[in-house]
Amino acid sequence: MVKHMRGTGNKREILGTRVCTSGEMSSLEDIFSTNQCPTAVFTSQGTDVTPNGDRGVCKIVKQHGVEGERPMIGDRVFVHYTGRLLNGKKFDSSLDRKEPFVFNVGKGQVIKSWDIGVCSMQKGEVCLMLCKPEYAYGSAGSPPKVPPNATLVFEIELLNFRGQELIEDGGIVKRIKVKGEGYNNPNEGATVHVHLEGWCGGRLFESRDVTFIVGESEDVGVPLGVDRAMEKIQKGERCLLYLKPKYGYGKEGNKEYDIGSNAELVYEVTLKDFEKAKECWEMNLKEKTDRAVLVKQKGTQYFKAGRYNYAVIQYQQIVNWLEMECGSGMDEQKAIHALLLVAHLNLALCYLRLREYSLTVENCNQVLEMDPENEKALYRRGEARLLRNEFNMALVDFKKVLQVNSFNRAARSQIAVCQRKIREHHDRDKKIYANMFQRFAEHDDKVGRLKRKKEESGISDQNKQGLKRQRLSQDGS
């Protein structure tokens, strides 16, 4: 990205956009306060920022932004703006609403000129932008404020921007450098052909073409974050993925690439091609059960290797395929029931290892709906509740385990732990409340002493006043 500035007399250009200098228009008010047509102002002072150079969007920089990156396709951008017609009439402004306008740039959520113009801005930049009708609201306009075939003038301030968060915890952030083709994306189980470049702390540690199955990237040494992002990438797309340690190489790091513990990674990913896996609705029941058996085996391999996130992906596929199936006969129903039971039990165990205790409880509940006396589900739910400090609920679960199997020593041991934790919790509560009541009593005592002191002081003052009046009376007589 070019970052130099060049001078041309009393005019300057930076990064392909015009910058206001002495004698030039620097605001919407300046443009509309003269007799000169705004279009003529942008023709003489503005820079064309359209990809095909048709001057449909012209821009003048009013205030420089911070040197560095610009928004990429799909980024979440925060702007303030004021829009006017060519006659100077204001038709919209985020400043009047006193809150920034937020959208994903390059996704067609705003008029075309904004997708083009905002991508040319830097954080903190303020610019003036002229938008021809074909880049604005076209022949339809935007009634009642914008008439048909209207050329618009905007003043825009780019407050901030950030990449698209693909995971709720913000551990995978995506920024698109080159847009892909169409609307078809890889799915779980798809075979993808990608080019990867991995960076850690500004150092390129890998660059390679690789093929893998989505959900099984661990087999070829590709981080979980890249795997999880594949379903949001289109063919031909080139994007940057910012991965938190959990979605990179985690606590273990990677000796081969000399990556230490808990390192954040950046991957540039180009999806060259892919073959989709069959969707759930494209498979008959036999295909689903046959694939579920294979996927269960794959999940078990990942679990034994300590790759719990990958095991979750496999077991969850079984649930997605079979949870709505009923089967036409007793044998089919039993096969579906058995596969779902194992899938939920294994998911519960994986989430227990991943310390996702709410999801552990959720999957145990699914098992217990199918089999109310399932020993493993009761025990794992008890473990999760104990680790969430829900001691009484955990105690109930472990007692139920003993009702199912009185020889379960682990459950008996956990009951003792729960009882000890409950006693400790009650003891802490007693101390807290005892101290609290003591402070209340001390406060009440202090207030009482002050009140009595004040009352005594008032009586004393009254006696003094009485003696004073008595003396004055005696002196007068």
Secondary structure, DSSP 8 states (H G I E B T S, - for coil): ----EEEETTEEEETTEEE--TTS--SHHHHHTSSS-HHHHHHHH-EE--TT--SSEEEEEEE---SS----BT-EEEEEEEEEETTS-EEEEHHHHTS-EEEETTTTSS-HHHHHHHTT--TT-EEEEEE-GGGTTTTT-BTTTB-TT--EEEEEEEEEEE-EE-STTS-EEEEEEE--SSS----TT-EEEEEEEEEETTEEEEEEEEEEETT-GGGGT--HHHHHHGGG--TT-EEEEEE-GGGTTTTT-BTTTTB-TT--EEEEEEEEEEE----GGGS-HHHHHHHHHHHHHHHHHHHHTT-HHHHHHHHHHHHHHHTT---SSHHHHHHHHHHHHHHHHHHHHHHHHTT-HHHHHHHHHHHHHH-TT-HHHHHHHHHHHHHTT-HHHHHHHHHHHHHH-TT-HHHHHHHHHHHHHHHHHHHHHHHHHHHHHHHHHHHHHHHHHHHHHHHHHHHHHHHHHHHHHHHHHHHH-
